Structures are given as C-alpha cells and as structure tokens.
Amino acid sequence: MKVHATLTNLRIAPRKVRLVTHSIVGVDARESLLQLQKQVKKSSQPIYDLLKSAMANATNNNGLDVANLYVFEIRVGDGLRLKRWLPRAFGRATPLLHRGSNVTIILEEKIEGKNRTTKKAIAETVTVKGTEITESQDEKKVAQIAKHTEKIEPSKTGATNKTASGKVIKKVFQRKSI
C-alpha cells in the first residue's frame, strides 16, 4: 500500500532540494531519517519532517508497520516564484527569481501486509488507554484547567487592571513596557 505526504511552498529551489532527496529514494524509511539528520544541507530538515509525517500517516491512517516501509518515490517540482529586481549599473535592473518547491514523498511496504493492523484494532487500543485514566486524575486536570481559565474582572473606571498575580497596575501611556 502506498502512502503520500506533500509539502508545498518550500522556499528552497527545487534543484537544491533534489540534491538531498535523490540520496534517500529506495532506502528503508527509518534509515533515511538517520541519513537526513546527518546531512548539512538546508533542505534536509523540511524533508526530514515530511518523511516523519508520511510515516505517521502510514501508521495512524492505514495501520502500517514503520519497520516495513521504504521510500518508494520523491517528487520535487516547481513551487511559487518570487520575482524581484536587482539594481545594476547605468540605471539598469536585473530580474531575480526566488524559487520555491513542492515535494511529495511516497512510502510503500517492503512486504505487502506484514504486521499491518486494522483501523478497528487501533480504535480499540485508544479506548482502552482512555479508560485507564482514574477519576482522581480527571479531578486534578479539571482543577488545573479552572485555575488557568480564571477570569479577571476589569475595574469599572478602566484606569486600573488586575494582573494574574493580583497586582493592580495603573494604566498610563508608556513608550516601553514595564
């Protein structure tokens, strides 16, 4: 089964992104993550994040095993182009194109159906984990949320306000914050 993940409007030229992506095509997904971590290129970090997203899509949406995935294909295409002008001698101007790229990663299983889980099994594990929370933990969470969402009443005159720590600050025009 093939799993897709896309990244649009990456502000790095496609030619530079392809330098990173060609090295991981056909490689195991976890191995390619390690390779991307070690690369020094600027485009390796967004590609790393995209690959992690594709692996998460495979496990959460399709129930695939991460150990059974490899990078089937990576497509790097033209994205948006920002057109700018550079002033030159004698009043001339030279056009500059700041290129962007769109990247699509396709992951596929090495062995079809190996260690695959169904969506039903995934849903059951989520409900089981949800029932493990005890009532005392729920009460603590509600108390913490209530403490953080406590409303602060503004004064009637509007000249003073209470802060979260309870101090009263008189509002006066200031150029810099305190």
Summary of the structure (lengths in Angstrom):
residues: 178
radius of gyration: 26.3
end to end distance: 58.0
largest distance: 77.4
contacts: 431
relative contact order: 0.15
helix: 39%
strand: 29%
